[in-house]
Amino acid sequence: MALCAKKRPPEEERRARANDREYNEKFQYASNCIKTSKYNIVTFLPVNLFEQFQEVANTYFLFLLILQLIPQISSLSWFTTIVPLVLVLTITAVKDATDDYFRHKSDNQVNN
């Protein structure tokens, strides 16, 4: 049986008054606010780094950096890998931050 075909319990009576926010808020109905942004100030860095290291290229360069920190197996300095990796991660993070900032602005505009 499909989910939409299942018989649902009868819905409770809902009361609402037009242009009476105080009256409507006492019933605590679900909000219809839209949220399309991915990050907030606290979660930006960990979530963004997690997403960026999901890409194979970034993970490869991180693994290469870790190997270059071992002097017995590396002929190059760790500096040759960390600079491009940090540069790519920073540029991508700035791009993601600006995109999310504009999503927050758009969400606020739509919700108001």
Steps between C-alpha positions, in 0.01 A plus 500: 500500500643838404575758764261755355219242482513417871211626705614783720346594835259792489672835531440711806296813465711802413406852591664802348414868482618720220745772609495387865847366568463480880188284473652270236831453687335351808412186300865444396431380147792402280687786340518541124846660501729407214865411565725427201833592660740223603712666765491729799793674669574207733472218245662666199861388547445134599219435252679679216827313559310171522331572165825607337685188610225287347663589169766252397753764392497679836529172690789394276693820568437467875632143492800618296565775756496249784751282313724799433520568872701177535857595399614141435258448209468850358739678266296823494410742772150498651480865397459401133172325577350707778501830310286380205272299730436792735453734205238275339321439831495873580368607159229235511406594858470870407281409203280276717476768770386767254247262342360414842490866605284579197282197579447637853404840354262338254343284773444806720344688209265212415406437865416864562 
